[in-house]
Amino acid sequence: MRSFDLVTVGHFSIDFIRMKNSGSKPTLGGPPTFVSLAAKNLGAKVSVISKVGYDFPKEYYEWLIREGIDLSMLKIVKDALTTSYMLIYDHNGERRLILKARAPPINPDDIPESLSASVIHVSPIAHEVSCGVMKRLRRHADILSLDPQGFLRRFGEDGRTCLGRFDEPEILSKVDIFKASEREVEAATGESEMLRAIRRVHALGVSIVIVTRGERSTLLSLDGKIYQIPIFKSRVVDTTGAGDVFIGAFLAEYLKGDDPVWCSCVGSASASYVIEEVGPRGFKSRSDVYKRASQIYEGVSAGKGL
């Protein structure tokens, strides 16, 4: 049996990050990278279900192995390209995404019958996960977590990316934990007022809703209350993957039975370190993360929101 604490399902990405007037060079990205590294950094046993193309650099593969990420369920497709994005940040920190290449979708038969996971986090980035895959994954996980970004994205002929509606909202009935950005929650629900949007996600059966809001506090909603989780003020270099790091760290702590509010503070702390460097290189020691999380915890506020 393949047994893990956390399995991330979605595509790796080769990211070309352009900040202000600087050039760009390829960087390893995608949720399987950032979620897995954040959780592994906090002691979780992690793996991924993903597909990449023949162009996926060998040094990326070897580095992930050295970092302790199980890649036994990663499939390298010889006649395909790895999913790739150009990420362009303007002077205000706003990000534009341009899809350059897309790897083949993940299919139900890519999920081993022997798989057992405490939590499976589904985070597609370019429609590589279907409702059928979600149903199959539900059978293999005690907890199913979702970042809906890849379900919501729409692509122009030039690869330019925008957000659309959730075509299959019934997927949420299979989900225990839902994490999305503020814009993604609005797109997924069609609600521009955040409390109503969060209420709609809960109504579909989701127990915990997490809404990341960039430089503003993250919202954690459960048991009829909404908690505001502060953002640690750190030096921002590259925000790519920050949301993935947040949920990876959150889930690693949540599996230990910790209070979701504390788990969110650990997620916020982990993300605050990663944004201080370009790519998946800014991870600090567990003690450093917990120290910063303790400072964040002191600033948490709560109220009856729903």
C-alpha positions in Angstrom: 0.0 0.0 0.0 1.2 3.5 -0.8 0.4 5.5 2.4 1.1 9.2 2.8 0.1 12.1 5.0 -0.5 14.4 2.1 -0.8 13.9 -1.7 -1.0 16.8 -4.0 -2.8 16.3 -7.3 -2.2 18.7 -10.2 0.5 19.7 -12.6 4.0 20.8 -12.0 4.8 23.9 -13.9 7.8 25.5 -15.6 7.4 29.1 -14.7 8.9 32.1 -16.5 8.6 34.9 -14.0 9.0 38.5 -15.2 9.1 41.1 -12.5 8.8 44.8 -13.5 11.4 45.4 -16.3 13.5 42.4 -15.5 14.0 39.4 -17.8 12.8 35.9 -17.0 14.3 32.5 -16.7 12.7 29.1 -16.1 11.8 28.2 -12.5 10.2 25.1 -11.0 6.6 25.8 -10.0 3.1 24.5 -9.7 1.1 23.3 -6.6 2.9 19.9 -6.3 6.1 21.8 -5.7 5.0 24.5 -3.2 2.4 22.5 -1.3 4.6 19.4 -1.0 7.7 21.4 0.1 5.7 23.4 2.7 4.2 20.2 4.2 7.5 18.2 4.1 9.2 21.1 5.9 6.8 20.6 8.8 7.4 16.8 9.0 4.6 15.4 6.7 5.2 12.4 4.4 4.3 13.7 1.0 3.7 12.6 -2.6 2.2 13.9 -5.8 0.0 12.7 -8.7 1.0 14.7 -11.7 2.2 14.5 -15.3 5.1 16.3 -17.0 6.5 16.2 -20.5 9.8 15.1 -21.9 11.1 18.7 -21.4 10.9 18.5 -17.6 14.4 19.1 -16.5 16.3 16.2 -14.9 17.7 18.6 -12.3 14.2 19.5 -11.1 13.3 15.8 -10.7 16.5 15.1 -8.8 16.2 18.2 -6.6 12.6 17.2 -5.6 13.8 13.7 -4.7 16.6 15.2 -2.5 14.1 17.4 -0.8 12.1 14.3 0.2 9.2 14.5 -2.2 7.9 11.1 -3.3 7.6 11.0 -7.1 6.5 7.4 -7.6 3.2 8.6 -9.0 4.6 11.2 -11.3 4.3 10.2 -15.0 6.7 11.6 -17.6 4.9 11.6 -21.0 7.4 11.3 -23.9 5.4 13.0 -26.6 4.1 15.9 -24.5 5.3 19.2 -23.0 5.2 20.2 -19.3 2.6 22.8 -18.3 4.3 26.1 -18.5 3.3 29.7 -17.7 4.7 33.2 -18.2 4.0 35.2 -15.0 4.2 38.9 -15.5 4.2 41.2 -12.4 3.6 44.9 -12.9 4.7 47.7 -10.6 1.6 47.3 -8.4 2.2 43.7 -7.8 -0.6 42.6 -10.1 0.0 39.4 -12.0 -0.8 38.4 -15.5 -0.7 34.7 -16.5 0.0 33.4 -20.0 -0.3 29.7 -20.6 2.6 28.5 -22.8 2.2 24.8 -22.8 -0.1 22.2 -21.2 0.7 18.6 -20.1 -1.9 15.8 -20.6 -4.7 15.6 -18.1 -4.7 13.4 -15.0 -7.0 10.4 -15.5 -8.8 8.2 -13.0 -6.5 5.3 -13.9 -3.5 7.5 -12.9 -4.6 7.0 -9.3 -3.3 3.7 -7.8 -5.8 1.4 -6.2 -3.3 0.9 -3.3 -3.2 4.7 -2.5 -4.1 5.7 1.0 -3.7 9.3 2.2 -4.7 11.2 5.3 -5.4 14.2 3.1 -5.4 14.7 -0.7 -5.1 18.3 -1.9 -6.4 18.8 -5.4 -5.0 21.9 -7.1 -5.2 21.9 -10.9 -3.7 24.8 -12.8 -5.0 24.2 -16.4 -8.1 22.0 -16.3 -6.1 18.8 -15.8 -8.4 17.3 -13.2 -12.0 16.2 -13.9 -15.0 15.5 -11.8 -14.4 11.8 -12.4 -10.9 12.1 -10.9 -12.3 13.9 -7.9 -14.8 11.1 -7.3 -11.9 8.6 -7.5 -9.7 10.6 -5.1 -12.5 10.9 -2.5 -12.3 7.1 -2.0 -8.6 7.3 -1.2 -8.5 10.2 1.3 -9.7 10.7 4.8 -9.8 14.5 4.0 -10.2 16.0 0.6 -8.9 19.6 0.1 -9.4 21.7 -3.0 -7.9 24.8 -4.6 -10.2 25.5 -7.6 -7.9 27.7 -9.6 -7.5 25.3 -12.5 -11.3 24.7 -12.8 -11.9 28.5 -13.1 -9.2 29.6 -15.6 -10.1 30.4 -19.2 -7.5 30.8 -21.9 -7.4 33.0 -24.9 -5.8 32.0 -28.2 -2.6 33.7 -27.0 -2.7 31.8 -23.7 -3.8 34.9 -21.7 -5.6 33.8 -18.6 -8.8 35.1 -17.0 -11.3 33.6 -14.5 -14.7 32.1 -15.4 -17.5 30.5 -13.5 -17.3 27.1 -11.8 -18.7 24.7 -14.5 -19.2 21.8 -12.0 -20.0 23.3 -8.5 -21.2 19.9 -7.4 -17.6 19.0 -7.0 -17.6 20.9 -3.8 -20.0 18.4 -2.2 -17.0 16.0 -2.1 -14.6 18.5 -0.5 -13.8 19.1 3.2 -11.4 22.0 2.9 -11.6 24.8 0.3 -8.8 27.3 -0.3 -8.9 30.0 -2.9 -8.0 33.6 -3.5 -10.6 36.4 -3.1 -11.2 36.7 -6.8 -11.4 32.9 -7.3 -14.1 32.6 -4.6 -16.1 35.4 -6.3 -15.7 33.7 -9.7 -16.6 30.2 -8.3 -19.8 31.4 -6.6 -20.9 34.4 -8.6 -21.1 36.4 -5.4 -19.2 39.7 -5.1 -20.0 40.0 -1.4 -17.5 37.8 0.4 -19.7 36.6 3.3 -22.4 35.4 0.9 -19.7 33.8 -1.2 -18.3 31.9 1.7 -21.8 30.9 2.9 -22.5 29.4 -0.5 -19.4 27.3 -0.4 -20.3 26.0 3.0 -23.8 25.3 1.8 -22.4 22.8 -0.7 -20.9 20.8 2.2 -17.4 22.3 2.7 -16.4 22.4 6.4 -13.5 24.8 6.3 -13.2 27.7 3.8 -9.9 29.7 3.5 -9.7 32.9 1.5 -6.3 34.4 0.8 -6.3 38.1 0.1 -2.8 39.1 -0.9 -1.4 41.7 1.4 -4.6 41.7 3.5 -5.5 39.2 6.2 -6.5 35.7 5.2 -10.0 34.6 6.1 -10.7 31.3 7.8 -14.3 30.3 8.1 -15.6 27.3 10.1 -18.3 26.5 12.7 -20.1 29.8 11.9 -17.2 32.0 12.7 -14.7 33.9 10.5 -11.2 34.5 11.7 -8.9 37.1 10.2 -5.3 35.7 10.0 -2.8 38.5 9.8 -0.1 38.7 7.1 3.4 39.0 8.4 5.0 42.0 7.0 8.1 40.7 5.2 10.2 41.7 2.2 8.2 40.8 -0.9 10.3 39.5 -3.8 8.1 36.9 -5.5 4.6 36.0 -4.4 4.4 33.0 -6.8 3.3 29.9 -4.9 2.4 31.8 -1.7 -1.1 30.4 -1.5 0.1 26.9 -2.2 2.7 27.2 0.6 -0.1 28.5 2.9 -2.3 25.4 2.4 0.6 22.9 2.4 1.7 24.2 5.8 -1.9 24.4 7.1 -2.7 20.8 6.1 0.6 19.5 7.7 -0.4 21.1 11.0 -4.1 20.1 10.7 -3.2 16.5 10.3 -1.5 16.7 13.8 -4.9 17.6 15.2 -4.0 21.2 15.8 -6.5 24.1 16.0 -7.4 25.4 12.5 -6.7 28.9 13.6 -3.1 27.9 14.7 -2.8 25.9 11.4 -3.6 29.1 9.5 -1.0 31.1 11.3 1.6 28.4 10.4 0.4 28.7 6.8 0.7 32.5 6.9 4.2 32.3 8.4 5.4 29.7 5.9 4.2 31.8 3.0 5.8 34.9 4.4 9.2 33.3 4.2 8.8 31.9 0.7 7.8 35.3 -0.9 11.2 36.7 0.2 12.9 34.7 -2.6 12.2 33.8 -6.2 10.9 30.3 -6.7 10.6 27.4 -4.2 13.8 28.3 -2.2 12.7 30.4 0.7 11.7 27.7 3.2 13.0 28.1 6.7 13.4 25.7 9.7 10.3 24.5 11.6 11.4 26.5 14.6 11.6 29.7 12.5 8.1 29.1 11.1 6.6 28.4 14.5 8.2 31.5 16.0 6.7 33.7 13.3 3.4 31.9 13.5 3.2 32.7 17.2 3.6 36.4 16.4 0.8 36.1 13.8 -1.4 34.3 16.3 -1.4 37.2 18.7 -3.0 39.4 16.0 -5.9 37.0 15.1 -9.4 38.5 15.3 -12.7 36.6 15.2 -16.3 37.3 14.8 -19.6 35.7 14.0 -19.7 35.8 10.2 -22.3 33.5 8.9 
